[in-house]
Amino acid sequence: MIVWGERGPLTTNEVIKRYNTGWVGAYHSQRQKEKLLEEVTYADGQNVAYKFGFAGAGKGKLSLPYRFAYEHWPNCWPCPGQETGDCFAAGTMVLGDVIKPIEEVEIGEQVWTGEGKLTTVISRREIRTVKPLLEIHVKGNLPIYCTPDHKILTYYLPKVTDKRINPSRYEFAKNGDKDNCDVITLYEQRRATWTRACDLTDSHYLLTPIDFKQSGLPEHQLTSTDDGLMLLGYFLGDGHANNGSVQIATSLDQEHIANIEQTFLNNGYKAKVRDCKGRNAKTVQVHCTELATWLREQFYKDKIKNYPGWAIGNKSFLTGLMLADGHIEEGTTFALDNTSLSVIHGARATAIMLGYEPTLIINKPSRGTFANAKKCYRLKFKKNKQKQYIWRDEQFVCQHVEKIEHIEGPHTVYDIGVEDKHHSFLANGLSASNCVSHSGKNCGLVTIGVEASLGTPDEETGLIEGYPTVSVLAEAQGVVACENIYGERGHRGQGASCYRLIRYVTGDGAGGIMLRKNYPKLGIDLEKYSVNLGIGWGGTRQGTPPEVDAVGKKHHFREATECKNHEVCRDFLAMGFPIWVCSDLGFSNVRDENGYSRRKGSWGHSWIICGYDDRPSTIRVYNHPNALFLHDWSLWNSGGRRILDTKYDIPEGTMWIDATLLDDCDTTAMGGQNGWPRPKIPDYESGVF
């Protein structure tokens, strides 16, 4: 039950402050679902609706249970930006403004998401963890090192007749190989999904987007022409800038030297050609402090050269780099050697955008420029390789998982948070994500609002529900805490089973709902979110401490039940019961004028439904009823918010979605202080609140 004591208004005029919240990946566990349905009084929500007389209660109605909390705490939604947990080892390259190791990425920088779009880094952390790292070996790429909980974008394509599936085999099957009908089905039904690193198998392919949104070239005369960009690529490979001087080492080919000289001259720089000491080569030199300073700003981090993000996808730039450090193998395969991982990963991303399927290996040349280097990398690429281990489709380059090894801790790992609906970025060129779920907290907040407004006494204690008094800071932090719920996830790291956490806050579960406030007797202060508290609790065998559980247990959900279709969800929402959802559905980040967003993409995510619109007028416009989607991704979407034909606005960060999509989700109705008996909440069609 959720009993907060006497009813008392709280006036809150301060604008909500941004706060860090934990990103929790949500995943389905059939075992946890079966346990939940065994523990609750009624497993089937439709039976609950008939037993307590509210079957059909939401038919033709506009139900908005979220408003009971939203009108009292107008700043409770949207929740501010979120912060991730631990994930990648040092040295993992992140593609962005500058391609650099994850430990060097700074807040405010731009990075590419798993979909190839630019976004902003909003948080970063360095963490010491005792958990093991997974060393994931991928065909055609360097290994990646991450914690087991981290999610990576994948295709799952098992072998058929002991052979792997790829586009060429699919085309062969389509052209009449009837023994390969499974190949056609599996290939056509493949879907990009976020998979935890610990769940990867040799049937998974890790994905890199084939298109990167261009960041825009910096303003400079050398970036205004293809020849200038080619010269800059050449500089990245064999150039140096220092003390007001720019030097580019080149071969003895006279035509080559003349082209470099002419390009400098065309851009207003006078060049001199000198012998290169100790090498059978020439140096083209320009004395210009302004140019040397600009080149160092664009290409250097300390003394290390980096591939600039603005050059990704630029053919002329890559051509110049290949002229400096590349060569051709077997007539059609291009190869690039370099000691800088930043340069190699930038060239790889560019090659992908230009239609290639590159492979990346550690290389140790026996002679030449890099013979004395401690570590050198080789990038090889050609078009239409048709290999079964590395291939491309219309969205991704796909690389087969070869093997996974464990490296025991402790380790220092790094994490960044980004403004992206998937919370994803490109790590070593592969799409990686941090997904979140504060559904339990939001269900608790909706339930508090509904029960405080209705004023029904608790059937066991006789107490009347009241709005709890919380501080301005606590409201800005979301009113309801999530650390205790998060700590129940049962493993070290990010990620949790929806049903495990539902069990924790329901019925005979160990815990419940806690407010954002100081608990001096427990020795914890939950008024402000502690990013490490839930992570730390979840990483112990005990989980959330028993004394903390006991406090939350005083304010738990009395019941929960499964809603097997959208109409059952509709009727529970008409009674003010929020719906806890776990699914892989994704949606557009743009709302129409009525706050509606269409289906788009796939998220391994948990969220809640806190409103339902079954009015005939809405169905006439959209050809289906709508459900109000709410989660904690801050101001991640934009567009209209006014509910069709009403005076009400939905909160920022929320959206209406096609309610029939709930038929394909795990949906659980959360009961309040008295379980399921409750008066109906108002029908907002009448405009009366």
C-alpha positions in Angstrom: 0.0 0.0 0.0 1.1 3.6 -0.6 0.1 5.7 2.5 1.8 9.0 2.9 -0.2 10.4 5.9 -2.2 13.6 6.0 -3.3 15.4 2.9 -1.4 18.7 2.5 -0.8 20.9 -0.6 2.8 21.6 -1.6 3.4 24.8 -3.6 6.3 24.4 -6.0 7.2 27.4 -8.3 10.9 26.6 -8.9 11.7 25.3 -12.3 13.0 21.7 -12.2 16.7 21.3 -12.1 18.6 18.8 -14.3 19.7 15.7 -12.4 21.5 12.5 -13.2 19.6 9.3 -13.3 20.8 5.7 -13.9 20.3 4.2 -17.3 19.0 0.7 -16.8 18.7 -1.7 -19.7 15.3 -3.5 -19.7 15.0 -7.1 -20.8 12.4 -9.9 -20.7 12.8 -12.8 -18.3 10.2 -15.5 -18.7 11.2 -17.1 -15.4 10.6 -13.8 -13.5 7.3 -13.4 -15.3 6.1 -16.8 -14.2 7.1 -16.1 -10.6 5.2 -12.8 -10.6 2.0 -14.4 -12.0 2.2 -17.2 -9.4 2.5 -14.6 -6.6 -0.3 -12.2 -7.4 -3.9 -12.8 -6.5 -5.2 -12.5 -10.1 -2.8 -13.3 -13.0 -5.2 -12.2 -15.8 -6.1 -8.6 -15.8 -9.3 -9.2 -17.8 -10.6 -11.4 -15.0 -9.8 -8.6 -12.5 -11.8 -6.0 -14.6 -14.9 -8.3 -14.7 -14.6 -9.3 -11.0 -14.5 -5.7 -9.8 -17.0 -4.3 -12.3 -14.8 -2.1 -14.5 -14.6 -4.1 -17.8 -15.3 -1.6 -20.5 -14.8 1.4 -18.2 -12.5 3.1 -20.6 -14.5 2.5 -23.8 -15.0 5.7 -25.7 -13.3 7.7 -23.0 -10.3 9.9 -22.5 -8.5 8.8 -19.4 -5.5 10.8 -18.0 -4.4 9.4 -14.6 -1.0 11.1 -14.9 -2.7 14.5 -14.3 -3.4 13.7 -10.7 0.4 13.9 -10.0 1.2 16.4 -12.8 -1.2 19.1 -11.5 0.1 18.8 -8.0 3.8 18.6 -9.0 3.9 20.4 -12.4 7.7 20.0 -12.6 7.8 16.2 -11.9 7.9 15.5 -15.6 9.9 15.4 -17.8 12.7 14.0 -15.7 16.0 15.6 -16.6 18.9 14.0 -18.5 20.2 10.6 -17.5 23.7 9.2 -16.6 25.0 5.8 -17.5 26.8 3.2 -15.6 30.2 1.5 -16.3 30.9 0.0 -19.7 34.1 0.3 -21.8 37.8 -0.2 -21.1 40.3 2.6 -21.7 41.4 2.8 -25.3 38.0 2.2 -26.8 37.7 4.7 -29.6 34.6 6.9 -29.8 33.7 8.5 -33.1 32.8 12.1 -32.8 34.2 15.7 -33.4 37.5 14.1 -33.0 37.9 10.3 -32.9 39.5 9.6 -29.6 39.7 7.1 -26.7 36.6 7.1 -24.4 38.7 8.2 -21.4 39.5 11.5 -23.3 35.9 12.4 -24.3 34.6 15.5 -22.7 31.1 16.7 -21.8 29.7 19.0 -24.6 31.6 17.2 -27.4 29.7 15.8 -30.4 29.7 12.1 -31.0 27.9 9.8 -33.5 25.0 7.6 -32.3 24.4 4.0 -33.3 22.3 5.4 -36.1 25.1 7.6 -37.5 23.6 10.9 -36.2 25.5 13.5 -34.3 24.6 14.1 -30.6 26.0 15.7 -27.5 27.9 14.1 -24.6 26.1 15.0 -21.4 28.0 13.0 -18.8 31.2 11.0 -18.4 32.5 8.8 -15.6 35.6 6.8 -14.6 34.8 3.8 -12.4 36.8 1.1 -10.7 34.9 -2.2 -10.9 35.7 -5.7 -9.8 33.5 -7.3 -12.4 35.1 -9.0 -15.4 35.5 -7.5 -18.8 34.4 -9.3 -21.9 36.9 -9.4 -24.8 34.7 -9.6 -27.9 36.5 -10.8 -31.0 34.8 -9.6 -34.2 35.7 -10.7 -37.7 37.3 -7.8 -39.5 37.7 -5.5 -36.5 39.7 -5.1 -33.3 38.4 -6.7 -30.1 36.2 -4.5 -27.9 36.4 -4.7 -24.2 33.3 -3.9 -22.1 31.4 -5.0 -19.0 28.9 -7.9 -19.5 25.8 -5.7 -19.1 26.6 -3.4 -21.9 24.3 -3.5 -24.9 25.5 -3.6 -28.5 23.4 -3.4 -31.7 23.2 -6.8 -33.4 21.6 -9.0 -36.0 20.9 -12.6 -34.9 21.3 -15.0 -37.8 22.0 -18.7 -36.9 23.6 -21.0 -39.3 21.5 -22.9 -41.9 22.9 -26.3 -43.0 26.1 -25.5 -41.2 26.7 -22.4 -43.3 26.3 -18.7 -42.4 23.8 -16.4 -43.9 24.9 -13.4 -46.0 23.4 -11.4 -48.9 25.0 -13.6 -51.7 23.6 -16.7 -50.1 20.2 -15.1 -49.7 20.2 -14.1 -53.4 21.2 -17.6 -54.4 18.3 -19.0 -52.3 15.8 -16.6 -53.9 16.9 -17.8 -57.3 15.5 -21.3 -56.9 17.5 -23.1 -54.2 14.5 -24.6 -52.4 16.6 -26.3 -49.8 17.5 -22.9 -48.5 14.0 -21.5 -47.7 15.1 -21.0 -44.1 17.9 -18.7 -45.4 15.2 -16.5 -47.1 13.0 -16.4 -44.0 15.8 -15.6 -41.5 17.5 -13.0 -43.7 14.2 -11.2 -44.5 13.1 -11.2 -40.9 16.4 -10.0 -39.4 16.0 -7.1 -37.1 18.6 -4.8 -35.4 18.2 -5.4 -31.7 20.2 -4.3 -28.6 21.9 -7.3 -27.1 23.8 -7.5 -23.8 27.4 -8.4 -24.3 27.1 -11.4 -22.0 24.3 -12.8 -24.3 26.3 -12.6 -27.5 26.9 -15.8 -29.4 28.6 -16.8 -32.7 25.2 -16.3 -34.4 25.4 -12.6 -33.8 26.7 -9.9 -36.1 27.7 -6.6 -34.7 26.6 -3.5 -36.6 28.1 -0.3 -37.9 25.8 2.3 -39.6 26.7 2.9 -43.3 25.7 6.5 -43.2 27.1 9.2 -40.9 25.5 12.7 -40.7 28.1 15.1 -41.8 29.3 17.6 -39.2 30.3 20.3 -41.7 33.7 21.3 -42.9 35.6 24.0 -40.9 36.0 27.3 -42.7 39.4 27.4 -44.3 40.7 27.8 -47.9 42.1 24.3 -47.9 38.6 22.8 -47.1 36.9 24.6 -50.0 38.3 22.5 -52.8 38.9 18.8 -53.5 42.6 19.4 -54.0 42.8 21.2 -50.7 41.0 18.3 -48.9 43.3 15.8 -50.6 46.3 17.8 -49.3 44.9 17.7 -45.8 44.5 14.0 -46.0 48.1 13.7 -47.1 49.2 15.9 -44.2 47.4 13.6 -41.8 49.4 10.7 -43.1 52.8 12.1 -43.7 52.8 15.7 -42.4 54.0 17.6 -39.4 53.3 21.1 -38.1 55.4 22.9 -35.4 57.1 26.2 -34.7 55.4 28.0 -37.5 56.5 25.4 -40.1 54.4 22.8 -42.1 56.2 19.9 -43.6 54.9 17.0 -45.8 57.2 14.1 -46.6 56.6 12.6 -50.0 58.2 10.1 -52.4 60.6 11.1 -55.2 57.9 11.1 -57.8 58.2 14.5 -59.4 54.6 14.7 -60.5 53.5 14.0 -57.0 55.8 16.7 -55.5 54.6 19.2 -58.1 50.9 18.5 -57.3 51.6 19.2 -53.6 53.5 22.4 -54.4 50.8 23.6 -56.7 48.0 23.0 -54.2 49.8 25.0 -51.6 50.4 27.8 -54.1 46.7 27.8 -55.2 45.8 28.5 -51.6 48.3 31.3 -51.1 51.2 29.4 -49.5 54.7 29.4 -51.0 56.3 26.0 -50.7 60.0 24.8 -50.8 61.2 21.3 -51.6 64.0 19.8 -49.6 65.7 16.5 -49.2 64.4 14.4 -46.4 67.2 13.5 -44.0 67.8 9.8 -43.5 65.1 8.8 -46.0 64.9 8.3 -49.8 62.3 11.0 -50.0 61.6 14.7 -50.3 60.0 17.2 -47.9 57.6 20.0 -49.1 57.8 22.8 -46.5 55.7 25.9 -45.9 56.7 28.6 -43.3 53.4 30.0 -42.0 52.5 30.3 -38.4 48.8 30.7 -39.1 48.6 27.5 -41.1 50.7 25.5 -38.7 48.5 26.6 -35.8 45.3 25.7 -37.6 46.6 22.3 -38.6 47.6 21.5 -35.0 44.1 22.5 -33.8 42.5 20.2 -36.4 44.7 17.2 -36.3 46.6 16.9 -33.0 45.8 15.9 -29.5 49.0 16.5 -27.5 51.5 14.9 -29.9 49.2 12.3 -31.4 47.4 12.8 -34.7 43.6 12.3 -34.7 41.2 11.9 -37.6 38.8 14.9 -37.5 35.1 14.1 -37.4 34.4 16.5 -40.2 36.5 14.5 -42.6 34.5 11.3 -42.2 32.8 10.4 -45.5 35.0 12.8 -47.5 36.5 10.9 -50.5 39.1 13.5 -51.4 40.5 13.5 -47.8 40.7 9.7 -47.7 42.4 9.7 -51.1 45.1 12.0 -49.8 45.6 9.8 -46.7 45.9 6.8 -49.0 48.5 8.5 -51.1 50.6 9.1 -48.0 50.2 5.8 -46.1 48.3 3.5 -48.4 49.0 1.0 -51.1 47.1 -1.4 -53.4 47.1 -5.1 -53.0 46.1 -7.6 -55.6 44.9 -4.9 -58.0 41.6 -4.2 -56.3 42.2 -4.1 -52.5 43.3 -0.9 -50.8 45.4 -1.1 -47.7 46.3 1.6 -45.2 48.9 1.3 -42.4 49.0 3.7 -39.5 50.0 3.7 -35.8 47.1 5.9 -34.8 43.8 4.2 -33.9 42.0 7.5 -34.4 43.3 7.7 -38.0 42.5 4.0 -38.7 38.9 4.3 -37.3 38.2 7.5 -39.2 39.4 6.0 -42.4 37.3 2.9 -41.7 34.1 4.9 -41.2 34.8 6.9 -44.4 35.4 3.7 -46.4 32.1 2.3 -45.1 30.3 5.5 -46.3 31.9 5.1 -49.7 30.6 1.6 -50.1 33.4 -0.6 -48.9 33.4 -3.4 -46.2 36.7 -2.8 -44.5 38.7 -5.1 -42.3 41.0 -3.9 -39.5 43.8 -5.9 -38.0 47.0 -5.3 -35.9 49.9 -5.3 -38.3 53.7 -5.5 -37.7 55.5 -4.4 -40.9 59.0 -6.0 -41.3 60.2 -2.9 -43.1 59.2 0.6 -44.1 58.0 3.6 -42.2 56.3 1.6 -39.4 58.9 -1.2 -39.0 60.0 0.2 -35.6 56.6 1.1 -34.2 55.4 -0.7 -31.1 52.0 -1.3 -32.7 50.7 -0.6 -36.2 47.2 -1.2 -37.6 46.2 -2.1 -41.1 42.9 -1.3 -42.8 42.0 -3.2 -45.9 39.0 -2.5 -48.0 37.4 -3.4 -51.3 33.9 -3.3 -52.7 31.5 -6.3 -53.1 33.6 -8.8 -51.2 30.6 -11.0 -50.6 32.3 -12.7 -47.6 30.1 -14.6 -45.2 31.7 -12.9 -42.1 31.6 -9.3 -43.2 28.8 -7.9 -45.4 26.5 -4.9 -45.8 22.8 -4.4 -46.2 20.9 -1.2 -46.8 21.6 0.0 -43.2 24.7 -1.6 -41.7 28.0 -3.2 -42.2 27.7 -6.5 -40.4 30.6 -8.3 -38.6 30.5 -11.8 -37.2 31.2 -12.5 -33.6 34.1 -15.0 -33.5 34.6 -15.6 -29.8 34.2 -14.0 -26.4 36.8 -14.2 -23.6 36.6 -13.2 -19.9 39.2 -11.0 -18.3 38.9 -11.0 -14.5 38.8 -7.8 -12.6 39.4 -5.4 -11.1 39.3 -2.9 -14.0 39.0 0.8 -14.5 36.3 1.5 -17.0 34.7 4.5 -18.6 31.3 5.6 -19.5 29.7 8.5 -21.4 26.1 9.6 -21.5 24.6 11.1 -24.7 21.5 12.9 -25.8 20.0 10.1 -27.9 16.8 8.1 -27.6 18.9 4.9 -27.6 21.6 6.4 -25.5 24.0 5.0 -28.0 27.4 5.9 -29.5 30.0 4.3 -31.7 32.6 2.4 -29.8 35.4 1.1 -32.0 33.0 1.8 -34.9 30.3 -0.5 -33.4 26.9 0.7 -32.1 26.8 0.5 -28.3 24.0 1.6 -26.0 22.9 2.4 -22.4 19.2 1.9 -22.0 17.2 3.2 -19.0 14.1 2.3 -17.1 12.5 4.2 -14.2 9.1 2.7 -14.8 8.6 1.6 -11.2 9.3 5.2 -10.0 6.8 6.6 -12.5 4.1 4.0 -11.7 4.6 5.0 -8.1 4.3 8.7 -8.8 1.1 8.2 -10.9 -0.4 6.0 -8.2 0.4 8.5 -5.4 -1.4 11.3 -7.4 -4.5 9.2 -8.1 -5.0 7.9 -4.6 -4.3 11.2 -2.9 -6.9 12.9 -5.1 -9.6 10.3 -4.7 -9.1 10.2 -0.9 -10.2 6.6 -0.4 -9.2 5.2 3.0 -6.9 2.2 3.1 -8.9 -1.0 3.7 -6.3 -2.3 6.3 -5.2 0.9 8.2 -8.1 3.2 7.6 -5.7 6.0 6.7 -6.6 8.4 3.9 -4.1 8.9 1.1 -2.4 12.3 1.0 0.0 14.1 -1.2 3.5 13.7 0.5 5.4 16.9 1.3 8.7 16.9 -0.5 11.4 19.5 -0.8 11.8 21.6 -3.9 15.0 19.7 -4.6 13.2 16.4 -4.2 10.5 17.5 -6.7 13.3 18.6 -9.1 14.8 15.1 -8.6 11.5 13.3 -9.5 9.6 13.1 -6.1 10.0 9.3 -6.0 13.4 7.5 -5.6 14.6 4.8 -7.9 17.8 3.7 -6.2 16.2 1.0 -4.1 14.3 -0.5 -7.1 17.5 -0.4 -9.2 19.5 -2.1 -6.5 17.2 -5.2 -6.8 18.4 -6.0 -10.4 20.5 -8.9 -9.1 23.9 -8.5 -10.9 26.8 -6.1 -11.2 26.3 -3.5 -13.8 23.5 -2.0 -15.9 20.4 -3.9 -16.9 17.4 -5.4 -15.2 14.4 -7.7 -15.8 11.1 -5.8 -15.7 9.3 -8.6 -14.0 12.0 -8.9 -11.3 11.6 -5.2 -10.4 7.8 -5.5 -10.5 7.9 -8.4 -8.0 10.2 -6.3 -5.8 7.6 -3.4 -5.4 4.5 -5.6 -5.4 2.6 -7.7 -2.8 5.0 -10.0 -1.0 8.0 -8.4 -2.7 10.9 -7.2 -0.5 10.5 -3.5 -1.2 8.3 -0.7 -2.5 8.2 3.0 -3.2 10.4 5.5 -1.4 10.3 9.3 -1.5 13.2 11.5 -2.4 14.2 12.7 1.1 16.9 12.2 3.7 16.6 8.9 5.7 19.0 9.6 8.7 18.2 6.4 10.5 19.2 4.4 7.4 22.3 6.5 6.8 21.2 7.5 3.3 20.0 10.7 1.7 17.8 10.1 -1.3 16.8 13.7 -1.7 19.2 14.0 -4.6 19.9 11.1 -6.9 23.1 9.1 -6.2 24.3 7.6 -9.4 26.4 5.0 -7.7 24.0 3.9 -4.9 21.7 1.7 -6.9 24.7 0.4 -9.0 26.5 -0.5 -5.8 23.5 -2.2 -4.1 22.7 -4.2 -7.3 26.3 -5.4 -7.5 26.2 -7.2 -4.1 24.8 -10.6 -3.3 22.4 -8.9 -0.8 21.1 -6.3 -3.2 19.2 -3.4 -1.6 19.8 -3.5 2.1 17.0 -5.1 4.2 16.6 -2.0 6.3 16.0 0.1 3.2 13.6 -2.6 1.9 11.6 -2.4 5.1 11.0 1.3 4.6 9.9 0.9 1.0 7.7 -2.0 1.9 5.4 0.3 3.9 4.4 1.9 0.6 4.2 -0.9 -1.9 1.8 -1.8 -4.7 -0.7 -4.2 -3.3 -1.4 -6.0 -6.5 -0.2 -6.4 -10.1 -1.8 -8.3 -13.0 -1.0 -9.0 -16.7 -2.9 -7.1 -19.3 -3.0 -9.2 -22.5 -4.2 -6.6 -24.9 -4.7 -2.9 -25.3 -8.4 -2.9 -24.4 -7.6 -4.4 -21.0 -4.9 -1.7 -20.5 -7.6 0.9 -21.4 -10.0 -0.2 -18.7 -7.3 -0.2 -16.0 -6.2 3.3 -17.0 -9.8 4.4 -16.8 -9.6 3.4 -13.1 -6.3 5.3 -12.6 -4.0 2.3 -12.6 -0.7 2.9 -14.5 0.6 0.2 -16.9 4.3 -0.9 -16.6 5.6 -1.9 -20.1 8.6 -3.8 -21.3 9.2 -4.1 -25.1 11.5 -3.6 -28.0 9.2 -0.9 -29.7 10.8 2.4 -30.8 9.1 5.6 -31.8 9.8 8.8 -33.7 11.2 11.8 -31.7 8.8 14.1 -33.5 5.2 14.6 -32.3 2.4 15.8 -34.6 0.2 18.8 -33.6 -1.8 16.5 -31.2 1.2 15.0 -29.5 1.2 11.7 -31.5 4.4 9.9 -32.6 4.6 7.1 -35.1 6.4 3.8 -34.7 10.1 3.9 -35.6 13.1 1.8 -34.7 13.6 -0.7 -31.9 14.4 0.0 -28.3 15.1 -2.6 -25.6 13.4 -0.5 -23.1 10.9 -0.2 -20.2 8.3 2.6 -19.9 4.8 3.3 -18.6 1.4 4.1 -20.1 -0.3 6.8 -18.1 -3.2 7.9 -20.3 -5.6 6.4 -22.9 -7.7 8.1 -25.6 -10.5 5.9 -26.9 -12.7 8.7 -28.1 -14.5 8.3 -31.4 -13.0 11.6 -32.6 -9.5 10.4 -32.0 -10.1 7.1 -33.7 -11.5 8.9 -36.7 -8.3 10.9 -37.0 -5.8 8.0 -36.4 -7.8 4.9 -37.2 -6.9 3.5 -33.8 -7.1 4.5 -30.1 -3.9 6.1 -28.6 -2.0 5.4 -25.4 0.2 8.0 -23.6 3.8 6.9 -23.4 6.0 8.2 -20.5 9.7 7.5 -19.7 12.7 9.3 -18.3 14.6 10.5 -21.4 14.2 14.2 -20.6 13.5 16.6 -23.6 14.3 14.0 -26.2 11.4 14.7 -28.5 9.6 17.8 -29.9 6.3 18.8 -31.5 2.7 19.5 -30.4 1.5 18.7 -26.9 -2.2 19.8 -26.9 -4.5 16.8 -26.6 -7.0 16.7 -29.5 -10.1 18.7 -28.8 -9.2 19.6 -25.2 -7.5 22.3 -23.2 -4.9 19.9 -21.7 -1.2 19.5 -22.7 0.7 16.3 -22.2 4.1 16.7 -20.4 7.3 17.4 -22.3 9.1 14.2 -23.1 5.8 12.1 -23.5 3.8 11.2 -26.6 0.7 9.5 -27.8 1.3 6.2 -29.5 -0.9 3.6 -31.3 -2.5 1.8 -28.4 -2.9 -1.4 -30.5 0.9 -1.8 -30.3 0.5 -2.7 -26.7 -0.7 -6.1 -27.8 2.9 -7.0 -28.7 4.4 -5.8 -25.3 4.7 -7.1 -21.8 2.1 -5.0 -20.0 1.4 -5.1 -16.3 -1.2 -3.0 -14.4 0.0 -1.8 -11.0 -2.6 -1.8 -8.2 -2.6 0.8 -5.4 -3.4 0.9 -1.7 -6.5 -1.2 -1.8 -5.5 -3.4 -4.7 -8.2 -3.2 -7.4 -11.3 -1.6 -5.8 -11.4 2.1 -6.8 -13.8 4.7 -8.0 -13.6 5.7 -11.7 -11.4 8.7 -12.4 -12.9 11.5 -14.5 -13.6 11.3 -18.2 -11.6 14.2 -19.6 -13.9 14.4 -22.7 -16.2 16.5 -20.5 -13.3 18.9 -19.7 -14.0 18.4 -16.0 -11.0 17.5 -13.8 
